[in-house]
């Protein structure tokens, strides 16, 4: 229990990841699936950002003549979060564009109706 | 229907889709059996109803099994992750394995090697510049793919849809929102000013190409939303847009290649560190790409044209 409380941000990230995963697996609406995917992304960003934090230190903007690593938090996870955000934005936009095309072609974005229409078309 | 025939029709359908012709296919061709859903207030033909019901039942039984499997998979994944969290080192301790000699080096030597007091900017644009170049390419490719999927023109859109879009645009132009226009005429200059400040000050303070570029893109989006696309096309049409985003990526590639070939990793290069070294011009390049990407997404999803 203490371990969970000490790593409260990681626990929150896992819960958010679970919510996103359940959304992605269980929702029938394609846009809700994409929202679930975005929630999963946020969970990963939260975990990464919390890993970089060190208690009692400040943001890694080096002040004049104070280039001492024991004063600043770890800058590497922040850079990795940036990479993640870029990929997440790109994938969301691309999948939303695909959903829009699917709606134009089939007139629905509910997955079960979509499967039935695709089957009908294939027959 | 025999196999090769089907294959051929599939191929023709696929090539039509790639060429953007699929929208023109009339509804009867898309749904050979007609619309699955019965028309409102009308009983559907017995044949359709029965086949749709049977199909639905099969799907339903599959989906109920699927739901169970999905819940099991989700619980297992969360369990594994929670077990991992129990084994993680304590949050926020200075002797955690993540705070190793790499971050120490970035913090202590970063300013004299890259010219950026902001260690994150120095890291992503200099030590890990290839990574950020890949990110810019991802953004560029994403907006190109969205263009491929959503760009509207005479070839891939029904003339009826085009006419409706033109009608809606005319209606929008004749009755623009006065409050939105007045407020945005006041705040758009400040948004652009702050975006440019963030962009150019990225090596000294929090900010940089990605955040500054997003702000510039947001300013462009607000401008289009308030004044309409016809007004922005006077200075920012599709041609300028394409030139801007290609130039951004090319500028990054050329600058970073120059930096690598003249001696990376702290060896002398020919850009003085006092003006931020390589960070400043690369930030501008990234900002161009990001701003164009944000605006491109908005334009594609709202109108399908720039």
Interface residues (C-beta under 8 A of the other chain):
Chain A: X3 X4 X6 X7 X8 X9 X10 X11 X14 X15 X17 X18 X21 X22 X25 X26 X50 X51 X52 X53 X54 X55 X57 X59 X60 X61 X62 X63 X64 X67 X68 X69 X70 X72 X74 X75 X76 X77 X78 X79 X82 X83 X85 X86 X87 X89 X90 X91 X93 X94 X96 X97 X98 X100 X101 X104 X105 X106 X112 X113 X115 X116 X117 X119 X120 X121 X123
Chain B: X22 X23 X30 X31 X32 X33 X36 X52 X55 X56 X59 X63 X67 X70 X71 X73 X74 X77 X78 X81 X82 X85 X86 X88 X90 X91 X92 X93 X94 X96 X98 X99 X102 X103 X104 X106 X107 X108 X109 X110 X111 X112 X117 X118 X119 X120 X123 X124 X128 X131 X132 X135 X138 X139 X141 X142 X143 X145 X146 X149 X150 X204 X205 X206 X210 X297 X300 X301
